[in-house]
Amino acid sequence: MADDLRAVYRDRWVRFHSLPESKRYPETDAEYAIALDRYNTVLDELFAGQEVHVVTADWSNTESLPPRSPDHAGRHPGSRHWVSFYSDPDPDPEFQRYTHLYASRIPWRRGCVDELLRSVADDVAGGVFITDLALRRIHHPYDGGADVILTTTAERDELKARHTSWLSKHPLGL
């Protein structure tokens, strides 16, 4: 999902790393504080004073909606099933994969999804998106950083300029 967004909206996409020197996983309280601060700083810049959709994912090998785990429900309280789709075609039914998205609508405030973001940083939760109600600005945190889709190239460039030390040194911005 996120790779598709990055490819389609390349001119409006930027990736920020959540820790200095592109370290992937926080190991100390200080590193968790840095990762959460970086996630929340960008989220504040995108969504301060707005309502947002928070979207999380579960996966299964069946089209039927599986019971949601208590951990997932706890990380994303108040969410409801939004949509399911066939995400990994494979002729063998054992290896078919369906993605089930859950969404909630909340007023954005710094720290309101910290438990979810910490789970993402630990690679416990994946497929998370936070977006404005019009789905024009998208923040996709992952273990190691966040991919952000903005409304224009100029908006993306302004955000990049404010956080240059969080950018990858990779020539493609990965």
WOFEN-V371859 format. One line per field, one symbol per residue. ss: DSSP state (~ for helix, > for strand, _ for the rest). A space follows every 50 residues. Layout:
ss = ???
This chain:
ss = _~~~~~~~_~~~>>>>>__~~~______~~~~~~~~~~~~~~~~~~~___ >>>>>>>>>>_________~~~~~~____>>>>>>>>>____~~~_>>>> >>>>>>>______~~~~~~~~_______>>>>_____>>>>>__>>>>>_ __~~~~~~~~~~_~~~>_______
